[in-house]
Amino acid sequence: MTAMRREDLLRALPYGRRYARALTGSQSRGDSLVADSLKEMLGGNAPGADARQALYETVTRRFDSGAISLAPHPDGLTSKQRQLLLLTALEEVPVEDASPIVALTLEQARAQLEDARDRLRSAAATDVLIIEDEPIIAMDIEELVQGCGHRVVGVAASEQEAVEIAARTRPGLILADINLGIGGDGTTAVTRIMKRHHAPVIFVTAYPERLLTGQSVEPAFVITKPFEPMTLAIATYQAVTGGVRLD
């Protein structure tokens, strides 16, 4: 075990926050998990030499130690399967590097991933509101969401339209772009919606590090443009099922 350089950890921090937030289903719980992991690593208990890989591993180990209580999902994915899916799809970590992070052999990790992807096809469906001002991108996202088994209840191109559709349909999940051009701001739209209706939110952005500073109220789920269908499937599953028991 070695101590990590602060500058290396700072570069890895946004990615560790994204992973921990998606894993726990919460900004506050995820950031707390990362903060505890950083203290451990700066104290000389960091696995390996790569800061980003080491942060993923420390966060995962602390999560598995009972720092977070998983909500029971009898027909859903196991904790290891969630971790592998988030690491390989959301964080784009090769399965060869993800397997030691979750304390599995490469063969075990590959088998768990294959089973997890099969289970995603039968995941519980929900009603989804898409907030996206680019028509072609909105159509692509709508197709991907429907391909994941969910129902699209509306596509909003502006902040005001998003608020109106949410009030009318009360979606089970919101998938929001950050920049809506002349139509406003996706984060503002979500903030307005949450005053009357609470639902999990996935933000889509080309610059995820700008949303992962830990300095303000930020999303629990962030995926990066452009994204693969599996990334969206995993993010929506994790957002809808929660992943943790809410205390």
N, C-alpha and C positions, 0 to 999 in steps of 0.2 A: 504494500500500500504506500502511496506517495501523496504529498501535498500538491494541490493544483495551483497554478499561477492565477491570480485574480483576473488578469486581462483575458486569459483563455476561458475562464468560467463566465465572464461577462458576455463574451461572444456566443457562448452556448446557452445563455440564460433564456432568451425568447423561445427557443425550441424546447427547453426543459419545461417552461411554463405551459406551452401549448399542449405538450404530452400529458403533464400532470393534471391540467384542467379538464382535458377530455377524458382522462382515466377516472377522475373523481366526480365529474359532472358538475363542477363548481369552480368559479374563479377563486373564491376565498380558500376553499379546502386545497385546491391545487397549488396555489401560491404558498400556502402554509407548508405543504409537503416539500416544495422546492426549497423554501427557506431553511427548513431543518436539514435537508440534504446538503445544502451549501455549507452550513456550519460544520457538518461532519467532514466534508471534503476539504475544507480549508484547515481543518484541524489535523490533517495528515492521514485521513482514512479514505483516499480516493482510489478506486480500482482502475488499473491501466493508465495509459498516458494521454489518450484522446479525451479532451474535456467534455465534448458533447456526448460521446459514448458513455463516459464515466457518470455523467449526470443522469442519463437515462437509467443506468444500472442502479445507482444509489436511490433514485426516486422509486423504482420498481421494488427494490428490496425493502425499503421502508414501508411502502404500500402493503406488501405481502406480510410484513411483520404485525399488522393489525392496526396501523395508524388510521386507516379508513375502514369502516364497516360496509361490506358489500351488501346490497339489498338482494334478497333471494329471487332468482328467476329460474324456476325449475326447468323450463323448456328453452332457456336461453344459453348464451355463451358462458364459458367458464372465465374466471379472472385471467388465466394465462392466455386464453384465446383472444380476449379483448386486448390484452397488452400486445400480443403479437400483431394483431390487425392494425392497431394504432401505430405501432412502430414501423411496420412495413409499408403501410399505405399513407397514413397522415404524415409521418416523419421521414418516409422514404429511406428507411434503414434496410439494407439487404438482409434476407433471412439468415445468412451466414453470420452476420453481426448481431442480429436480434436474438438469436438462440441463447448465447451466453448472458445477455441482459436479463432474460426471463428464467435463467437457470435450467435450460433444457438442452439436450443434445440436438444437433442439426436434424437428425432423423425425426426426433420427437416434435420439434418445432414445425417441420414440414407437414407432418401428419396432423398436427393440431390446426394449422392454417387451412389445410384442405377441408377438414371437418367444419371449421368455423365458417368458411365461405359457403359451404353447403347449407349450413343453418341460417345464414343471412337471407337466403332465398325464401325462407318461410317465416321471417320475422314479422312481428305484429305491425299492421299498417296503421297509418294515421293521416289526418287531413293537413296538407301543407300549403302555406302561403309563401309564394316566391316574390321577393322584392328585387327587381332588376330592370334597369332602364334601357338596356340594349336588346332590341327585339329578337335578334338571332340567338344571342346568348340565352335569353329567357326561354326560347323554344327548346334549346338544347338541354337546359337544366330541367325544364318540365318533362322532357322525354326521359331523362335520367331518373328523376324522382318517381315517375310512373313505373319505370323499369325496376325500381327497388320495391315496388308493391304498394306505394303510397298513393293517395288521392290528392290532386292539386285542386284546391278550392278557389284559387285566384292568383293572378299574376299582376303585380303593381309596378308601374313604371315611375311613380313619384311618391314622395313622402305622404302627401295627403291621401292619395289613392290607397296606399298601404293601410293607413289608419282606418279608412272607411271599410275596406274589405275585411280587415280583422274584426271590426265591430260587428259586422254582419255575419261572418262565418265562424268566428271563434276557433281558429286553427289549432291543431295539436302540435304543430312545429312551424317555425318561421325560418326561411332560408333567405338571408339578406345580403345584397351587395352593399359595400360601404359608400361608394361614390355614385350618386344618381344623377350627376350632371346638373342641368337646370332644374331637375325635379326635386332637389333637396339632398338630404343626407340619410343614409340607411340607419346609422346608429341613432339619429334623432327620431326617425320613424319608429324604431323599436322601442325607444324610451317612452314615446307617446302611447304606443300600443300597450305597454306593460302597466300603465296607470290604470287600465280597465280590464286587461286580460293577460294572465300569466301563461306562458308557453316556452318550452326550450327554444333557443335560437342558435343557428349556425351562421356565422358571418363568412362571407367569401371576399377575399382581397388578394391583390397581387403583392401586397407588402405586409405580411403578417406580423413582422417584428414591430411595426408601428402600433399594433394593438396589444402588445404583450409586455408592456413596461412595468406592470404591477403598481402603477401610480394613480390609477383611477378605476372606476367601475368599468370593467371590460368583459368581453364575452368568454364563456367557458369553452366554446367550440369555434375554432377558426380553421378554415381550409384555404389553400393557396390556389389562385388561378394561374394557369389552367389546371384542372384536376381530372383524375381518372374516375370512371364510374364506381370502382370499388371504394375509392376514398369517400365519395358521397354516401355510398351504402353503409359504410362503417360509421361515419359521423352521424348519420340520421339514426341508425340503430342505437348508438351510444347515447345520443341526445334524448331519444324517445324512452328508452328503458331506464335512463338515469344513471345506472351503474353503482349508486350508493344508496344507503338508507338515509333518509332525511331526518335528522334529529331535531 
